[in-house]
Amino acid sequence: MKRNSNGKKQKHTKRNIILSVITIVLVAWGAYLLGTYNSLKNEDSKNESTLAEKSSTSTQSPSKKNSENDSSSRQETTTSEETQENVSPKRYSQSEMTTANQQFLDWAIDQAKRGNMAVTDNYFTHGASGTGDWYAETVDGKALVQSQAPDNPGYNTYQIHALGGVSFYTSKNGTIGYDNVPSKAVTAEGLSQAADKKHQIHKYLLCDNGVVYEAISSYENLVAFSSPFGLYDDDGKTTAIPAKITFKVSQDQAAQNEWKKILSSL
């Protein structure tokens, strides 16, 4: 009977040892799995944080290209008061306007070369029209571009006045930098003899509040010298030609800085 009793005890002891080993193995394996899970979870958390930071940076940076739809839509409604330090406007003489526009064109030529684009200061002209003012629609209100009569509606009606402008585009003739083709074009041709149809045109509007406004659109929308500008009727109240596009505050901060520097020197 003693032998049987001892045999049973040995069997129980072996079983207990085996169960203990299995328990230890299971606990260790569970701890390993838990550690791996936590590690993966922390890594996911870090990745999400990094993505959020990148997203925040791309949204806030005004120097980013406006290829992102959300950035582009915000720019359409952003006024100069929100992004620029405007200068106090004054009434500039024709000589000052010519000087300022030429200085900006000189700067723009260098920028066009860097971007493999062409540039011209032939950004606006028109054929036969009535006596109403030509104007640009901007996010800050209407800007006078050309007054054809004293009061239609006239200089004092506007808070903003254009002193000049330039047009950037990809040349269909391979020109990089200043392009003299538009200066030889008749009004009806616009930029058609110079700009490549496959690429957008950028028109910069240089205004007396120290802000550079910009219209970016397709060749079809901006090829005409009179686009995207509006025209008042002879009564100076009703619209004869509506403005096609609203000029936005340009995100080209280098251009903004250069234009302010030019105006401060006059």
Residue pairs with C-beta under 8 A, 6 or more apart in sequence:
58 64
58 68
58 71
59 70
59 71
62 83
62 251
62 253
63 251
63 253
64 71
66 72
66 75
66 216
66 251
75 248
75 249
75 251
76 139
76 246
76 248
77 139
78 139
78 248
78 249
79 139
79 140
79 249
80 86
80 139
80 140
80 209
80 211
80 249
81 140
83 249
84 210
84 211
84 249
84 256
85 210
85 260
86 209
86 210
86 211
87 208
87 209
87 210
87 260
87 263
87 264
89 159
89 160
89 161
89 208
89 209
89 210
90 208
91 155
91 208
92 100
92 163
92 208
92 266
96 163
96 266
97 163
97 164
99 266
100 163
100 164
100 206
100 262
100 263
100 266
101 121
101 163
101 164
101 165
101 206
102 121
103 262
104 164
104 166
104 206
104 258
104 259
104 262
105 119
105 121
105 166
105 178
107 255
107 258
108 119
108 166
108 168
108 204
108 255
109 119
109 177
109 178
110 177
111 119
111 254
111 255
112 118
112 119
112 168
112 176
112 177
112 178
113 176
113 177
115 168
116 170
116 176
117 168
117 169
117 170
117 171
117 176
118 168
118 169
118 170
118 171
118 175
118 176
118 177
118 178
118 179
118 194
118 195
119 166
119 167
119 168
119 169
119 177
119 178
119 179
120 166
120 167
120 178
120 179
120 180
120 181
120 182
120 183
120 191
120 194
121 164
121 165
121 166
121 167
122 167
122 182
122 183
122 185
122 191
122 225
123 164
123 165
123 166
123 167
123 203
123 204
123 205
123 225
124 134
124 145
124 146
124 165
124 225
124 226
124 229
125 187
125 225
125 226
126 134
126 146
126 187
126 225
126 226
126 229
126 231
127 187
127 188
127 226
129 148
129 231
129 240
129 241
130 148
130 231
130 233
130 234
130 240
131 148
131 149
131 152
131 234
132 148
132 149
132 152
132 231
132 232
132 233
132 234
132 235
132 236
132 240
133 144
133 145
133 146
133 147
133 148
133 149
133 152
133 153
133 154
133 157
133 231
133 232
133 236
134 144
134 145
134 146
134 148
134 226
134 229
134 230
134 231
135 142
135 143
135 144
135 145
135 158
135 229
135 230
135 231
135 232
135 243
136 142
136 143
136 145
136 162
136 205
136 213
136 215
136 228
136 229
136 230
136 243
136 247
137 228
137 230
137 243
137 245
137 246
137 247
138 160
138 205
138 207
138 213
138 246
138 247
138 248
139 213
139 246
139 247
139 248
139 249
140 159
140 160
140 209
140 211
140 213
140 249
141 158
141 159
141 160
142 158
142 160
142 230
143 158
143 160
143 161
143 162
143 205
143 207
143 213
143 247
144 155
144 157
144 158
144 160
144 161
144 162
145 162
145 205
145 229
147 154
147 155
149 236
151 236
152 232
152 234
152 235
152 236
153 232
153 236
153 237
154 236
155 161
157 236
159 209
160 207
160 208
160 209
160 211
161 207
161 208
162 205
162 206
162 207
162 208
163 206
163 207
163 208
164 206
165 203
165 204
165 205
165 206
166 203
166 204
166 206
167 182
167 191
167 201
167 202
167 203
167 204
167 222
168 201
168 202
168 203
168 204
169 191
169 194
169 195
169 196
169 199
169 200
169 201
169 202
170 195
170 196
170 198
170 199
171 179
171 181
171 194
171 195
171 196
172 194
172 195
172 196
172 197
173 179
173 181
173 194
175 181
175 194
179 194
181 193
181 194
182 190
182 191
182 193
182 194
185 191
185 192
185 193
185 194
187 225
187 226
190 223
190 224
190 225
190 226
190 227
191 201
191 222
191 223
191 224
191 225
192 223
195 201
195 219
195 223
196 219
197 219
198 219
199 219
200 216
200 217
200 218
200 219
200 222
201 216
201 217
201 218
201 219
201 221
201 222
201 223
202 214
202 215
202 216
203 214
203 215
203 216
203 222
203 228
203 247
204 212
204 213
204 214
204 250
204 252
204 255
205 212
205 213
205 214
205 215
205 247
206 212
206 259
207 213
208 263
210 259
210 260
210 263
211 249
211 256
211 259
212 249
212 250
212 252
212 255
212 256
212 259
213 247
213 248
213 249
213 250
214 247
214 248
214 249
214 250
214 251
214 252
215 222
215 228
215 245
215 246
215 247
215 248
217 228
217 245
221 227
221 228
221 244
221 245
222 228
222 245
226 241
227 244
227 245
228 243
228 244
228 245
228 247
229 241
229 243
230 239
230 241
230 242
230 243
231 239
231 240
231 241
232 238
232 239
232 240
233 239
233 240
234 240
250 256
